[in-house]
Amino acid sequence: MSLNLERYEGTALSRYRTCNVAEHFARLHSAEDAIEAFEYARKSALNPFVLGAGSNVFFKNSKIKSLVLKNALPCEIRDLGGDRFEVSSSLPMLSLLRYALERGRDCCYYLASAPCELGGAIAMNAGTGKSQNKSIFDFIESVKFVRGSAIEQKPASGISRAFRRTEFTEGNTFILSAILRLPVAEISGNPIAERLEWAKKNQDLSLPNCGSLCDKYNARILSFLRFIYSPFPAGLSKKKLNWGQNRSRNPFYFRTLLNSAKFLHAIFAKELEFEIKIVD
């Protein structure tokens, strides 16, 4: 087997900065690595989880049960001409935005405050809130990916997606690259700096976090949980209600917060849907 399996221990898998041990861990440097990894997961009865920058994931146990597959593809941007660019899924979002801005091209500058990679942004259909209704897919022409043992490419119109969800969110799928259409545009000021300044004012970056916690929730329940968990190492931001924060290396505290949210929403028959990925 050419796939290099490792044991990982540390706090860099998630931006919640919990300390986790992954006995089954591999870095994916190519499509062939991904195909081999998914086959290994199938034969070993392991659930594969593809990890990008860790900006939207919580590993709920200190010892991770899943096969963690770290995106380690080379970071590349290829100018295809005609406003079309092929971008590897491992490229940090800020790198893409800076590339576009330097060339005077329109792009998803509202994602400058999202510490994600392109693949993660595509998988979760990253964008603005529902009121503005903008997303990364406004610029996506097609996506190339590994699914199981096959390499596929789909146009954006053929990719199933909803708010903060796509068909890539679950299962044995590894995004390789995407073709983006970035038209030349009149850009005033610096939209990257403006978005980062907006984030300082409107988001809470004081503690390790993965941004918004839920897609759907009851505000009264979250307000109650924010009060109850205020003395503990994990809780909800005083500045932004739907914003999970953590200052413990032990995932127990944040897991307890999530379980409390699920319990109370179930008790009071309120809808709850987590935006973050929760992985065993």
C-alpha positions in Angstrom: 0.0 0.0 0.0 1.5 3.4 -1.0 -0.8 5.3 1.3 1.1 6.5 4.3 -0.9 5.9 7.4 0.1 7.8 10.5 -0.9 8.4 14.2 -1.7 12.0 14.8 -1.8 13.7 18.2 -2.2 17.5 18.7 -4.5 20.5 18.6 -4.4 21.5 15.0 -7.2 19.3 13.5 -9.9 21.8 14.5 -10.0 25.5 15.1 -11.6 24.7 18.5 -8.1 23.7 19.4 -9.0 20.6 21.4 -6.3 17.9 21.8 -7.2 14.8 19.8 -5.5 11.6 18.9 -6.2 10.0 15.5 -4.9 6.5 15.3 -5.9 6.4 11.6 -4.6 9.5 9.8 -3.3 10.1 6.3 -2.3 13.0 4.2 -3.7 13.0 0.7 -1.2 14.3 -1.9 -3.1 13.1 -5.0 -6.3 11.7 -6.4 -4.7 8.2 -6.2 -4.1 8.7 -2.5 -7.8 9.5 -2.0 -8.9 6.4 -3.9 -6.6 4.2 -1.9 -7.7 5.8 1.4 -11.4 5.3 0.7 -10.8 1.7 -0.2 -8.8 1.2 3.0 -11.7 2.8 5.0 -14.1 0.4 3.4 -12.0 -2.7 4.1 -11.3 -1.6 7.6 -14.9 -0.6 8.4 -13.8 3.0 9.2 -15.7 6.2 8.5 -13.5 8.5 6.3 -13.5 12.2 7.1 -11.8 14.6 4.8 -10.2 17.5 6.7 -9.2 20.8 5.2 -8.2 23.7 7.4 -10.4 22.6 10.4 -12.5 25.7 10.2 -15.8 24.0 10.5 -15.3 20.7 12.4 -15.4 19.5 16.0 -14.0 16.1 16.9 -16.1 15.1 19.9 -13.8 12.5 21.4 -10.2 12.8 22.6 -9.5 9.6 20.6 -11.0 9.9 17.1 -12.7 6.8 15.7 -12.8 7.9 12.1 -10.1 7.8 9.4 -9.0 11.4 9.2 -7.8 12.3 5.7 -5.9 15.6 5.6 -6.0 17.5 2.3 -2.3 17.9 1.3 -2.6 18.6 -2.4 -0.2 21.2 -3.9 -1.6 24.7 -3.8 -2.0 25.8 -7.4 -3.9 28.3 -9.5 -3.9 27.8 -13.3 -5.0 30.6 -15.6 -7.1 28.8 -18.3 -7.9 32.1 -20.1 -11.3 33.6 -20.7 -11.7 34.6 -17.0 -11.4 30.9 -16.1 -9.0 29.6 -13.4 -8.5 26.1 -12.1 -7.7 26.2 -8.4 -6.7 23.3 -6.2 -8.9 22.5 -3.2 -6.1 22.9 -0.7 -5.6 26.6 -1.5 -6.3 28.9 1.5 -9.2 31.2 0.8 -7.2 34.3 1.6 -4.6 33.3 -1.0 -7.3 33.0 -3.7 -8.8 36.3 -2.8 -5.4 38.1 -2.8 -4.6 36.5 -6.2 -8.0 37.8 -7.6 -7.6 41.3 -6.1 -4.0 41.7 -7.5 -5.4 41.1 -11.0 -8.5 43.2 -10.6 -11.0 40.4 -10.7 -14.3 39.8 -9.0 -14.4 37.1 -6.4 -16.1 36.0 -3.1 -14.4 38.7 -1.0 -17.0 38.2 1.7 -15.2 35.0 2.6 -12.0 36.9 3.5 -12.8 36.3 7.2 -13.4 32.6 6.8 -10.2 30.7 7.7 -11.0 27.9 5.2 -9.5 26.3 2.1 -11.3 26.3 -1.2 -12.3 22.6 -0.9 -14.0 23.3 2.5 -15.7 26.4 1.2 -17.2 24.4 -1.7 -18.2 21.4 0.4 -20.1 23.6 2.8 -21.4 26.1 0.2 -19.8 28.9 2.1 -21.2 32.4 1.7 -23.1 35.2 3.4 -26.2 34.9 5.4 -29.6 34.1 3.9 -30.6 37.7 3.6 -27.7 38.5 1.1 -27.8 35.1 -0.4 -24.3 35.0 -1.9 -22.1 32.0 -2.0 -18.9 30.5 -3.4 -21.0 28.8 -6.1 -21.6 32.2 -7.7 -18.1 31.8 -9.1 -17.9 28.0 -9.5 -18.1 26.6 -13.1 -17.3 23.0 -12.2 -15.7 20.8 -9.5 -13.4 17.8 -9.9 -13.5 15.3 -7.2 -12.8 11.7 -6.1 -15.9 9.7 -5.1 -15.1 6.2 -4.0 -12.8 4.7 -6.6 -13.6 7.2 -9.5 -12.5 10.6 -10.5 -15.5 12.7 -11.6 -16.1 16.3 -12.7 -19.5 18.0 -12.4 -20.7 21.4 -13.6 -22.0 23.7 -10.8 -25.5 23.3 -12.1 -25.4 19.6 -11.5 -24.2 19.7 -7.9 -26.8 19.3 -5.2 -26.6 22.0 -2.7 -28.6 24.0 -0.1 -27.7 26.7 2.5 -24.4 25.6 4.1 -24.7 22.1 2.5 -23.7 20.3 -0.7 -23.5 16.7 -1.8 -19.8 16.8 -0.9 -20.5 17.3 2.8 -20.9 13.7 3.6 -19.3 10.4 2.6 -16.3 9.3 0.7 -15.8 12.4 -1.5 -12.5 14.3 -1.8 -12.6 17.6 -3.8 -9.5 17.9 -6.0 -10.0 21.3 -7.7 -12.6 23.6 -9.1 -12.8 25.9 -12.2 -13.8 29.4 -11.1 -14.9 32.1 -13.4 -13.5 35.4 -12.1 -14.4 38.3 -14.4 -12.4 41.6 -14.5 -14.2 44.1 -12.4 -14.0 47.7 -11.2 -12.9 47.3 -7.5 -12.8 50.3 -5.3 -10.7 50.1 -2.1 -9.6 46.8 -0.6 -12.5 44.4 -0.1 -10.2 41.9 1.8 -9.1 44.5 4.3 -12.7 45.8 4.6 -14.0 42.3 5.3 -11.3 41.6 7.9 -12.2 44.9 9.6 -15.8 44.0 9.5 -15.0 40.6 11.2 -13.2 42.4 14.1 -16.4 44.4 14.8 -19.0 41.8 14.1 -17.4 38.4 15.1 -15.8 37.3 18.3 -12.2 36.2 17.6 -11.1 36.3 21.3 -11.1 32.5 21.8 -10.7 29.4 19.5 -13.9 29.0 17.4 -15.3 27.7 14.2 -17.6 30.6 13.5 -21.4 30.1 13.5 -22.5 27.1 15.5 -26.0 26.4 14.1 -28.0 26.9 10.9 -31.3 26.6 12.8 -31.8 27.2 16.5 -34.0 28.8 19.1 -32.5 32.0 20.4 -34.0 31.7 23.9 -32.5 28.3 24.4 -29.1 29.4 23.3 -29.3 32.5 25.5 -30.1 30.2 28.5 -27.1 28.0 27.6 -24.8 31.0 27.2 -25.7 32.0 30.8 -25.4 28.4 32.2 -22.1 27.7 30.5 -20.4 31.1 31.2 -18.2 29.7 34.0 -17.0 26.8 32.0 -14.2 26.4 29.5 -16.6 26.0 26.5 -19.6 28.1 25.8 -21.3 30.7 23.7 -19.9 34.2 22.9 -21.2 37.2 24.8 -20.8 39.2 21.6 -22.5 36.9 19.2 -25.1 34.3 20.4 -24.7 31.7 17.7 -20.9 31.5 18.2 -19.4 28.5 19.9 -16.1 29.2 21.8 -13.6 26.9 23.5 -10.6 27.3 25.7 -10.0 23.7 26.8 -7.8 21.1 25.2 -10.4 18.5 26.4 -13.3 18.1 23.9 -15.6 17.0 26.8 -16.7 20.6 27.7 -17.7 21.6 24.2 -19.3 18.2 23.6 -21.4 18.7 26.7 -22.5 22.1 25.4 -23.7 20.6 22.1 -25.5 17.8 23.9 -27.3 20.3 26.1 -28.4 22.2 23.1 -29.7 19.1 21.4 -31.5 18.0 24.6 -33.2 21.3 25.3 -34.3 21.8 21.6 -35.8 18.3 21.7 -37.6 18.8 25.0 -39.2 22.0 23.8 -39.8 20.7 20.2 -37.6 23.4 18.6 -35.6 22.9 15.4 -31.9 22.6 15.7 -29.4 22.1 13.0 -25.6 22.4 13.5 -23.6 24.2 10.9 -20.3 22.6 12.1 -19.4 19.0 11.3 -19.4 16.8 14.4 -17.1 13.8 13.9 -16.6 10.7 16.0 
